[in-house]
Amino acid sequence: MGNCFVKSEKLTAEIVPRDGAKVYPTVRLYGSPKSILAAYIRFALLHKSVSLDFVPSDEAPANGVRRADVDGDVTLQVGSEVVTGSRETLLRFIDARFPSPVVVGGGGTEEEKVPVMVTMMRLQHKSMLWHVERVLRWAEDLVTRGGKKAVDPSIGTPRMEIRKFATSYSALLEVMMEHARMEETVLFPFFDIADRGLTKAAKEEHARDLPLMNGIKEIIKSVGVLDSGSPDSREALNNLSARLKLLQGQTKQHFKEEEVELLPLMEALELSKEQEENALDQCFDVMLETHGRLLKFFLEGLQPRDAMKYLDFISMCRNKEKMESMLMMILK
C-alpha cells in the first residue's frame, strides 16, 4: 500500500522510480501556469523517471509546437513527439511512453457504480495507514540505532532527526483528526438514517484513539529533550515504538470496521447526485488543512494511480476557486 518503502537502512519513505537506473529524456510541458489541466499533468509526471521542463504558454516556441492557451490546453513534447489533447489522451501517452508506475486508473463499470464518498474514504484510509506504518518503521529504526547517527546524512544530527520525526507525526495527526471530524460532520448523519447504533460505536472509537495519538506526541517531545543514546532516551524510544505499534493496530481495525459495516450503507442509501456533490464539498470544507497545506503529504501515502484518482475527486469540487487552489498546492 502507498509508495514503496526504500530499503531498511533508509529512515523515511519517498517516491522511488520503479524503472531502476533507466533514465528518460526531458519532457517539456507547455501550458498556462493557471491551467488546472497543466497542474494535473505535472503531478502525473512527478511519478515518472523523467526530467520535467514546464514552459509557460507565452514562451512556447514556434517550431511546430502548438501554443497552449490559458483556458486549459497543454502540450507535451518528448524529443520529436508532440501531443496535445484531453486529459485522458495525455495520461495514456505518458503511461505508454513511460510505463512505470502506471498513473491511468483501471476503473471499470463496477468501480464507477461505487458512491464517490465511499471511494474517497477508502483512499483516505490507505494514505493514513501508509503514514502510520512509515512513522512506526522510522521509530523502530531509531530504537535499533539507539541514538546513533543516522545513515542518511540528509537527516542530520539525532536532535534534528527527532524534530523531523515530530513534524511528520504532527502532520499525520492533523490529517487523522480532520478525517475523524469530517466523518462525524458529513458522513455520520447519513449513517444515522440507516443504523444509529453503528455510528455511536464509531464515535466511541474516535474518542478512544485520541488520547493514544496525543500521548505519542508527548513522548516525541520528551525524546527531543533527552540526551541521545542515554538510558532514558532509549526507554522513551522503545515506548514510542510500542505506542505507534498499538496505534497501527487500532487504526487498521477501526478502518476495517468502517469499510465493512459503515461505508456499504452509502450504497444502500442511494443518494442523489446533488447529495453526493454536497457531501464532497462539505468534506473539503472540514478537511481544510489536508486539502491545502498538507495535500502533498497526504498524497505521498497513495500509489500513483490512487493519487490521480484522488485528484479527480478534487476536480469535482463545485467551488472552482477552491478547486484550483487545492490542485495548485501539489506543485508548491
C-alpha positions as CSV (number, residue, x, y, z in Angstrom):
1,M,0.0,0.0,0.0
2,G,1.2,3.5,-0.7
3,N,4.6,4.4,-2.1
4,C,7.2,1.6,-1.8
5,F,9.4,1.9,1.2
6,V,13.1,2.2,0.5
7,K,15.4,-0.4,2.0
8,S,15.6,-0.7,5.7
9,E,18.7,1.5,6.1
10,K,16.6,4.4,4.9
11,L,14.7,6.4,7.5
12,T,11.9,7.8,5.5
13,A,9.7,6.7,2.6
14,E,9.7,8.5,-0.7
15,I,8.6,8.2,-4.3
16,V,11.1,5.9,-5.8
17,P,11.3,5.4,-9.6
18,R,10.3,1.8,-10.4
19,D,12.4,1.7,-13.6
20,G,15.7,1.4,-11.7
21,A,18.6,3.1,-13.5
22,K,16.6,3.8,-16.7
23,V,16.6,7.5,-17.4
24,Y,14.1,9.1,-19.8
25,P,14.7,12.2,-21.9
26,T,13.5,15.6,-20.7
27,V,9.7,16.2,-21.1
28,R,8.6,19.7,-22.0
29,L,5.1,20.7,-20.9
30,Y,3.7,23.8,-22.4
31,G,0.7,25.4,-20.7
32,S,-0.6,28.2,-18.6
33,P,0.6,28.4,-15.0
34,K,-3.0,28.8,-14.1
35,S,-4.2,25.8,-16.1
36,I,-5.8,23.1,-13.9
37,L,-5.0,20.5,-16.6
38,A,-1.4,21.6,-16.6
39,A,-1.2,21.1,-12.8
40,Y,-2.8,17.7,-13.1
41,I,-0.3,16.5,-15.9
42,R,2.6,18.0,-14.0
43,F,1.7,15.9,-10.9
44,A,1.3,12.8,-13.1
45,L,4.9,13.3,-14.4
46,L,6.3,13.7,-10.9
47,H,5.8,9.9,-10.5
48,K,7.8,9.1,-13.6
49,S,11.6,8.8,-14.1
50,V,11.7,12.0,-16.2
51,S,13.2,15.4,-16.1
52,L,10.3,17.9,-16.5
53,D,10.6,21.3,-18.0
54,F,7.5,23.4,-17.7
55,V,7.2,26.2,-20.2
56,P,4.5,28.9,-19.7
57,S,2.2,29.3,-22.7
58,D,3.5,32.7,-23.8
59,E,7.0,31.3,-24.0
60,A,6.1,28.4,-26.3
61,P,8.4,28.2,-29.4
62,A,7.1,28.4,-33.0
63,N,8.9,25.3,-34.1
64,G,5.7,23.2,-34.7
65,V,4.7,23.0,-31.0
66,R,1.1,24.1,-30.6
67,R,0.8,27.1,-28.4
68,A,-1.3,26.2,-25.3
69,D,-3.9,28.6,-24.2
70,V,-4.9,29.9,-20.8
71,D,-8.3,28.1,-20.9
72,G,-6.6,24.8,-20.1
73,D,-4.9,23.3,-23.2
74,V,-1.5,21.8,-22.6
75,T,1.1,20.3,-25.0
76,L,3.6,17.6,-24.2
77,Q,6.9,17.3,-26.1
78,V,9.3,14.4,-25.8
79,G,12.0,14.6,-28.4
80,S,10.2,14.9,-31.7
81,E,6.9,13.6,-30.3
82,V,4.3,16.3,-29.7
83,V,0.9,15.5,-28.1
84,T,-2.0,17.8,-27.3
85,G,-5.4,16.7,-26.3
86,S,-7.7,15.7,-23.5
87,R,-6.6,14.7,-20.0
88,E,-7.1,11.1,-20.9
89,T,-5.2,11.3,-24.1
90,L,-2.2,12.9,-22.3
91,L,-2.2,10.4,-19.5
92,R,-2.3,7.5,-21.8
93,F,0.5,8.9,-23.8
94,I,2.5,9.4,-20.6
95,D,1.9,5.8,-19.5
96,A,2.7,4.4,-22.9
97,R,5.9,6.4,-23.2
98,F,7.0,5.9,-19.6
99,P,5.4,2.6,-18.5
100,S,6.2,2.6,-14.8
101,P,4.4,3.3,-12.5
102,V,1.0,3.4,-14.2
103,V,-1.0,6.6,-13.5
104,V,-4.1,5.9,-15.5
105,G,-6.8,4.3,-13.3
106,G,-8.1,0.9,-14.1
107,G,-11.7,1.9,-13.2
108,G,-14.4,-0.2,-14.8
109,T,-18.1,-0.3,-14.7
110,E,-18.3,-1.8,-11.2
111,E,-16.0,0.9,-9.7
112,E,-18.0,3.6,-11.4
113,K,-21.1,2.5,-9.5
114,V,-19.5,2.9,-6.1
115,P,-20.5,6.2,-4.5
116,V,-17.9,8.9,-4.7
117,M,-17.6,9.3,-0.9
118,V,-17.1,5.6,-0.4
119,T,-14.1,5.5,-2.7
120,M,-12.8,8.8,-1.3
121,M,-12.9,7.4,2.3
122,R,-11.1,4.2,1.3
123,L,-8.3,6.3,-0.3
124,Q,-8.0,8.4,2.8
125,H,-7.7,5.3,4.9
126,K,-5.0,4.0,2.6
127,S,-3.0,7.2,2.9
128,M,-3.3,7.4,6.7
129,L,-2.3,3.7,7.2
130,W,0.7,4.2,5.0
131,H,1.9,7.1,7.0
132,V,1.3,5.3,10.3
133,E,3.4,2.4,9.1
134,R,6.0,4.9,7.9
135,V,6.5,6.6,11.3
136,L,6.4,3.2,13.0
137,R,9.2,1.9,10.9
138,W,11.1,5.1,11.4
139,A,10.7,4.7,15.2
140,E,11.8,1.1,15.1
141,D,14.9,2.2,13.2
142,L,15.6,4.8,15.9
143,V,15.3,2.1,18.5
144,T,17.7,-0.2,16.6
145,R,20.3,2.6,16.3
146,G,19.9,3.6,19.9
147,G,20.6,7.2,19.3
148,K,23.5,6.8,16.9
149,K,23.9,9.0,13.9
150,A,21.5,8.5,11.0
151,V,22.7,6.5,8.0
152,D,21.2,9.2,5.7
153,P,23.3,12.4,6.1
154,S,20.3,14.5,4.9
155,I,18.6,13.7,8.3
156,G,21.3,15.5,10.3
157,T,22.1,15.1,13.9
158,P,19.9,12.9,16.3
159,R,18.2,16.0,17.6
160,M,17.5,17.3,14.1
161,E,16.1,13.9,13.2
162,I,13.7,13.9,16.1
163,R,12.5,17.3,15.0
164,K,11.8,16.0,11.5
165,F,10.1,12.9,13.0
166,A,7.9,15.2,15.2
167,T,6.9,17.3,12.1
168,S,6.0,14.2,10.2
169,Y,3.9,12.8,13.0
170,S,2.2,16.1,13.7
171,A,1.1,16.3,10.0
172,L,-0.3,12.7,10.3
173,L,-2.1,13.6,13.5
174,E,-3.7,16.6,11.8
175,V,-4.9,14.6,8.8
176,M,-6.3,11.9,11.1
177,M,-8.1,14.5,13.3
178,E,-9.6,16.2,10.3
179,H,-10.7,12.8,8.8
180,A,-12.5,11.9,12.1
181,R,-14.1,15.3,12.2
182,M,-15.3,15.0,8.6
183,E,-16.8,11.6,9.2
184,E,-18.7,12.9,12.3
185,T,-19.9,16.0,10.5
186,V,-20.6,14.8,6.9
187,L,-21.0,11.0,6.9
188,F,-22.4,10.0,10.2
189,P,-25.7,11.9,9.7
190,F,-26.2,9.7,6.6
191,F,-25.3,6.6,8.6
192,D,-27.7,7.5,11.4
193,I,-30.6,7.2,9.0
194,A,-29.7,3.5,8.5
195,D,-28.3,2.4,11.9
196,R,-27.7,4.9,14.7
197,G,-26.1,2.2,16.8
198,L,-23.2,1.7,14.3
199,T,-22.4,5.4,14.2
200,K,-22.4,5.6,18.0
201,A,-19.8,2.8,18.2
202,A,-17.7,4.6,15.5
203,K,-17.8,7.8,17.5
204,E,-16.7,6.0,20.6
205,E,-13.7,4.6,18.7
206,H,-12.7,8.1,17.6
207,A,-12.8,9.2,21.3
208,R,-10.7,6.1,22.3
209,D,-7.9,6.8,19.8
210,L,-7.4,10.5,20.6
211,P,-5.7,10.0,24.0
212,L,-3.3,7.5,22.4
213,M,-2.4,9.8,19.5
214,N,-1.9,12.8,21.8
215,G,0.2,10.6,24.1
216,I,2.5,9.7,21.3
217,K,3.0,13.4,20.6
218,E,4.1,13.9,24.2
219,I,6.6,11.0,24.0
220,I,8.1,12.5,20.9
221,K,8.6,15.8,22.8
222,S,10.3,14.0,25.7
223,V,12.7,12.2,23.3
224,G,13.6,15.6,21.8
225,V,14.9,17.0,25.1
226,L,16.7,13.8,26.3
227,D,20.4,13.1,25.7
228,S,20.7,11.0,22.6
229,G,21.8,7.4,23.5
230,S,21.1,7.8,27.2
231,P,19.2,5.1,29.1
232,D,16.2,7.4,29.4
233,S,16.3,8.2,25.7
234,R,16.4,4.6,24.8
235,E,13.5,3.8,27.1
236,A,11.4,6.7,25.6
237,L,12.2,5.4,22.1
238,N,11.0,1.9,23.0
239,N,7.9,3.4,24.5
240,L,7.3,5.4,21.3
241,S,7.7,2.4,19.1
242,A,5.3,0.3,21.2
243,R,2.7,3.1,21.2
244,L,2.9,3.5,17.5
245,K,2.5,-0.2,17.0
246,L,-0.6,0.0,19.1
247,L,-1.9,2.9,17.1
248,Q,-1.3,1.0,13.9
249,G,-3.3,-2.0,15.1
250,Q,-6.2,0.1,16.4
251,T,-6.3,2.2,13.2
252,K,-6.3,-0.9,10.9
253,Q,-9.2,-2.4,12.9
254,H,-11.1,0.9,13.0
255,F,-10.8,1.4,9.3
256,K,-11.7,-2.2,8.5
257,E,-14.9,-2.0,10.6
258,E,-15.9,1.2,8.8
259,E,-15.3,-0.2,5.4
260,V,-17.2,-3.4,6.2
261,E,-20.1,-2.0,8.3
262,L,-20.5,1.7,7.5
263,L,-19.4,2.5,4.0
264,P,-21.6,-0.1,2.3
265,L,-24.6,1.9,3.8
266,M,-23.7,4.7,1.5
267,E,-24.6,2.5,-1.4
268,A,-27.8,1.3,0.3
269,L,-29.0,4.9,0.8
270,E,-28.9,5.6,-2.9
271,L,-28.0,9.2,-2.5
272,S,-28.8,11.6,-5.4
273,K,-26.0,13.2,-7.4
274,E,-26.7,16.5,-5.7
275,Q,-26.5,14.9,-2.2
276,E,-23.1,13.3,-3.2
277,E,-21.8,16.6,-4.5
278,N,-22.9,18.4,-1.4
279,A,-21.1,15.8,0.8
280,L,-18.0,16.1,-1.3
281,D,-17.9,19.9,-0.9
282,Q,-18.5,19.6,2.8
283,C,-15.6,17.1,3.1
284,F,-13.3,19.7,1.5
285,D,-14.7,22.4,3.9
286,V,-14.0,20.3,7.0
287,M,-10.6,19.0,5.9
288,L,-9.1,22.4,5.0
289,E,-5.5,21.6,6.0
290,T,-5.5,18.1,4.5
291,H,-6.6,19.6,1.1
292,G,-4.4,22.6,1.4
293,R,-1.1,22.9,3.3
294,L,-0.9,19.1,3.8
295,L,-2.1,17.9,0.4
296,K,1.3,16.8,-0.9
297,F,2.0,15.0,2.4
298,F,-1.4,13.2,2.2
299,L,-0.9,12.2,-1.5
300,E,2.5,10.8,-0.7
301,G,0.7,7.9,1.1
302,L,-1.1,6.8,-2.1
303,Q,0.1,4.8,-5.1
304,P,0.3,7.0,-8.2
305,R,-2.9,5.6,-9.7
306,D,-4.8,6.2,-6.5
307,A,-3.3,9.7,-6.1
308,M,-4.5,10.6,-9.6
309,K,-7.9,9.3,-8.7
310,Y,-8.0,11.5,-5.6
311,L,-7.2,14.5,-7.8
312,D,-10.2,13.5,-9.9
313,F,-12.4,14.0,-6.8
314,I,-10.8,17.3,-6.1
315,S,-11.5,18.4,-9.6
316,M,-15.2,17.7,-8.9
317,C,-15.3,20.5,-6.3
318,R,-18.1,22.9,-7.3
319,N,-16.2,25.9,-6.0
320,K,-13.8,26.4,-8.9
321,E,-11.6,28.8,-7.0
322,K,-11.2,26.4,-4.1
323,M,-10.6,23.5,-6.5
324,E,-7.9,25.4,-8.4
325,S,-6.3,26.4,-5.1
326,M,-6.2,22.7,-4.0
327,L,-4.7,21.4,-7.2
328,M,-2.0,24.2,-7.3
329,M,-0.9,23.1,-3.8
330,I,0.6,19.9,-5.2
331,L,3.1,21.9,-7.2
332,K,4.4,24.2,-4.5
